[in-house]
C-alpha cells in the first residue's frame, strides 16, 4: 500500500428527526446563508418549509437560489456568486442531491475569485479562499456530500467538466433516509447505478490486488446490490434507503482509495461528454457505458497477456463466480454487472436515451481532450470512439 493521510472531515448527522440541529451546525461556521436547491421537489415534500422555519426561528439571515439542474450549469454558479456578494453571505447550504452540492462547491470556489468561475473547470484558476458548505442530502448517488469534487456543465459550449479541492469538502451533511422516500423509482435506480460505478472506477486502479481497499470496495458493492432493488420496489423501506445513502457517501469520500495511487474514471469521463450534449441522466449513461468500457479493458488485457486479477476477484467475491477458465469468468463478471443494471431497468444502449451516432467523433475528441483517458488502460480518442460506437 502507498503512503496516505487519512482525512475525511465532513460531520455526518445520520438518521431521522435530526434536522432540528441544523441552525446550531450552521452557526458554527456563519450566520448569513445562501440556501441553494433544485426545482420544486423539496417544496412538494415540505422540506423547504422546514428549513426556512428552522433558519427563521434562530434569526439566521438567508437568501435563496433555486432551479439548479440535474446537470448543474455554470449559469447557476454565476448567479449564486452574485447573490452572495450582493448580500454579504458567509455560508452555503445545499439541499438536494449531488448536483446541488456540486453547484454549491463551484459557488464557494468562485466567490473570492475575480475571474469567471468556469476558469476552475478549465484549470485556469486555483481554489484558495472559499466559503464553508453544509448540505442536506435528498438523493443517494454521487457522494458529493462527503468529498471535494464538483462536476459542472456549460450549456453554451456543451461541455461537462470536473474540478475539486479539499477546501470544498462540506463541513457537515444531514443524511435522513426518509428524505429519499419520495425519490422516483427511476432516480433511485440511477443513483444506485452511480454508486456502483464509483466503486468500480476506484476498483480498477491497476492490475494488482490492492488488499484492504479492494475488500472494502467489494463489500460496498454487495451492499448496494442487496438493497437497490428493495429501495426501488419499496420506496419507504428505511433500511434499504439508509444503506444506499450511507454507502453513497463512503463510496466516494476517498476511503476506498487510501493506499492506492488513483482510480480509473474513464467511464465517467466518457459519460460526461454524452450528457454534456444530450443531457441524459448520469446514472443511466453509466449503466450503458461501463460494461462496454470493461469489455474493452478485458480484450486489451487478453491481447497483451496481462493478469485478469481485478475481474476474477470481483467475480468471485461479489458475484460468486467460480470458473477455471479465467477469460470465461471475467466475461461472466461483466455480464453480472450488466444484469444488475438491467434489474434496475436501466438502459443498455445509448439509443434507448435518444442518443444516435451523429456526434460520436465530437464526444470521443472531448473525452480525450487531455490526450488519454483512464488509468487501468489509457484510452486514446480512437479507443473512446470504438466504445461509444459499440454503446449506440
N, C-alpha and C positions, 0 to 999 in steps of 0.2 A: 504494500500500500504506500502511496505517496504521502508526503507531509501535508498536513492541513490544519487550519484553525477553525474549531467548531464555534460558530456564532450564528444563532437563529434568534434575533432579538424581539420578534413580534410577540406581544402578550396576547394569548388566545383566551377569550372568555367563552367557554363552550357550554351549550345546553339551553333549555327553555327557561323562560322567566328571568333572564339575566339582564335584559336591556335597560332596566332601571339604573344600572351602573354607568350608563353612557355619559351623562354630564360630568361625573367625577373623573372618568378617564380622559375626557376632552380637556378639562380644566388643569390637568397635569401638564398640558402642552400649549394651550392657548385659550382664548375666550371670544374670538371673533371668527366665525366659521363659514367656509364655503360648503354648502350642503349640495352634493353632486349626485345625480341619479339619472336613470334612463327615461323611459317614456311614462306609461301610466300604470305599470304593474304594481308598484309599491303604493299607489293611491287606491287601487282596487282592493288590495289586501288589508288596507288600514295601517300599514307600516309607516307611510308618510306622516299621517296624523299623529302617530305615536311619537315619532322622532321630533316633530315640531313641538308637541306638548312637553316633552322632556327638556328640550332646549329652552322653551319659554319659561317653564317652571323655575329654572335656575338663572334666568336672566341672561342667557348666552345669546349674543347678537349673531345673526346668520343671514346670509343671502343664498338664494337657490339658483342652481343651474341644472335644468332638466334636458331631456332629449338626447342623451348620449346613446349612440347607435351600437348595435351588437359588434360591428367592426368600427370602433371609435374613430372619428375623423378629426384631423388636425384643427378643423374649424371650431370644434367644441373646446379643444385645448386653448386656442387663442381667446375664446370668449371667457373661459374660466380665469385666465390670467388677467384679462381686462377687469372682470368683476372684483377680483382680489385687490388689484391696485387702486381701483376707484373707491373701495370701502375699507382699505387698510386691514384686510383679513389676515389671520395668522395661523389658521388651521384648516385642513381639508378633510371633510367627512364624506367618504364614498359609500353609497348604499346601493347594492345591486350585485351583479356578477363580476367576472374578471374584466369585462370591457369598461365598466365604470371605474374600477380600481386602476386599470391601466391608464385611463384618461386622467385620473387624479394625479398619478405619478408624473405624467408629462407636464401637467399644470404646475406641479410642485417644482419640477426642474426648471421650468421656464419663467417663473415669477421674478427672479432676480437676475435674469439674463437679458441683455439689451437687444439681442437679435431676435429672429423668428424661431419659435420652438421646434420647427421642423429641422433645424440645424442639428438637434440632438440625434434625430433619426438618421441623418446623413453622415454623422460622425464629425461634424464641423465644430461642435461645441462640447465642452466637458461639464458634467454635473458637479456643482460646487455648493452653492448656498441654497438650500431647499426649505420648503415648509413641511412640517410634520403631517402625516396622513394617518387617519384611522378609517376602519371600514366595518360595515355591517354586511355580511355575506348572505346572498339570497339564492345562489346557484353553485352547486358543487361541480367544478370543471377545471378552471385554469390554474389554480394555485396562486394567483396573483396576490391573494390576501396575506401571503407569508413570504414573499420574495421581492426583489428589487427590479424585476423586469417589466417591460411595457411594450405592447405592440400597437402601433397607431397607423391608420390609413390616411391616404391623401387622395380624395376623390378626383381632384383636378388632374393629378399626374398618374392616377391609377397605380399607386404604389402602396405597399403594406410592409412596413419595416419595424424592426425591433431595436430597443436600446435598454440599458439598465445600469443601476449603480446601487451599492449597499446603502447609500443615504436615502434611497427611495423605498426601502422596506417599511411597510406600515408599522406604526408604533403599537397599535392594538387592532384586533379584529374580533367582532362578536360573531360566533358561529352557533346559531339556533336552528337545528334541523327542521323545526316546524315551519320556518320561513320558506322552506323549499317544498312544502306540501302542495302548493299551488302551481309549481312548475309543470309545464305540459309534458306529456309522455315523450314527445319528440326531443324537447330540450333536455330532459333528464337523460335520455339515451345518448344524445350528442355530448353531454357533459361527461358521462361515464366513458365514452369513447376517447374524449380528450385526456382524461386521467390516465387510462391505459396507454395512450400514445406517449404521454410524458414519460411514463415509466419505461416504455420500450426505447425511447430516444436515449435515455441515460444508460440503459442496459447494454445496448450495442455501442459501447465506447471503444472496444478493442476486440481482438480475437482471443483474449485470455479470460480465464475465470478470475473475476475480481473479488472473490471471497464474500465477506460480510455485506458490502454494498449491494451485491447481486442477490444475496439471500433476502435482504430486506425488500428489494425491488420485487422479487418473486412473490413474497408474502403479500405485498400490497396489491399485486395483480390478481392473486387468488381472491383477495377480499372484494375487489371491485367486481370480478366475475360472479362471485357468490351473491352480491347484493344488488347489482344493477337491474336485473330483470324484476326482482321483487319491488324495487322502487318504481319501476315503470308500471307494473300491474297493480300495485297497492300504493298509491301516491302518499297516503298518510301513515305508512309503515315507518315508525320513528327509528327503529334500529337500522333499517335499510338506508334511510336518509342520513342518519348520523354517521354510519360507516362510510358512505360515499363522501360526505362533507369533510370528515377528518382525513380520509385518505387523499382527497384532492389537495389538501394543504401539505401533507407530508410528502406527497409525490413530487413536489417542485419547490421545496424550501432548502435545497442543497443536501439534505440528509443522506440521500442515496448516492450522492456523488463524492462525499468526503472520502478521500483516499484514492480517488480516480482522477485521471487527467482532464477528461471532458466527456460530454455526451456526443451524439451524432448530429441530430437536428436537421437532417436532410429532408425528411418527410414534412416537417413544419415549414421549412424554407420553401419547398415546392408549393405546399398548400397556400401559403401567404400570397404567392403570385396568382394562384387561381382565384382566391377570394377577393384579392385587390381589384380584379377586373369584373368578376361575376357576382361578388357579394354573397357567396353561399355561406352557410353555417360552418364554422371552423371544424367542429367535430365530424360533421358529415364529410367534409373534404378529406379529413384524416382517415376516416373509415375506408374511403375509396383508394387513397394513395398508399397508405402504409404497407398493406400486404404486397403491393407491387414493388415498392422500394425494397422490401425484404427479399422478395423473389430475385430481384436484380442483384442484390448483395450475395445471395446464395449461389447464383450462377457464376459470379465472379470468384467466390471462394473456391468453387469446384474447379473452375478453369485454371486458377492459379495454385491449386493444391494446398490451400490454406486450411487450417483446422476449423471445424464446424462447432467449436465448443459452445458458443452462445446459443445457437439453435438447439443443440442437443440438451443443454442444461435447462433451457426454457421449456422445451417439450416435455422433458422428464419431470421437472419439479413443479411446473404449473399445470400441465395438461395430462400428466401421467402416461406419456408416450414412451414406449419401450420397443426398440427395434434394432436388431443387429446391423441392419443396413443404414448407415449414417445419413446418406442422401435421402432415403425414404422417410426417415424420422424427421429430418429438417423440413422436408416438404409438408409433412403432416402437421408440423408445428405451425407453419404459415397458414395452412388450411384451418387449423383450430382458431387462430386469431381472426380470420375472415368469418368463420362460423359464429364466433362471439358477436362480432359486429352485426351479422345477419340476424341473430336472435333479438337484437335491439331494433330491428327494422331500419338499420342504417343503409344508405345507398352503397352499391358496389361498383358503379360506373359513373363517370363524370356526366355522361348523357342523361343519367337519372336526375341530375340537377340542372338540366338545360345548358350544359357546357359542351360545345362542339370542338372540333379540331382546328378551327379557323385561326386561333391565336396561340397555338402550341409553341410556335417559334418565339413569340414575344414572351411567353411565360418562362420558357426554358432560358432565354437570354437574361431575363430579370433575376431568376433564381441563381444564375451563375455570374452575377454582376461582380463578385469579388474573385472570380477565376474558377474556384471549385466550391462545392457544397458537400458537407458531411465529413465524417472522420473514419467511420468503420471502413468505408471505401470513399475516396474523394471523387465525387461525381463532377464531370465536366458538362458543358452545355449539351453536348451530343447525348450523353447518358440520360440527362434530365428529359430531353426531348423524347427519348425512347420510352421512358417511364410514363410520361404524360400520354404518349400515343397509345400505350397499352391500357391506360386508365380510362380512355374515352368510351 
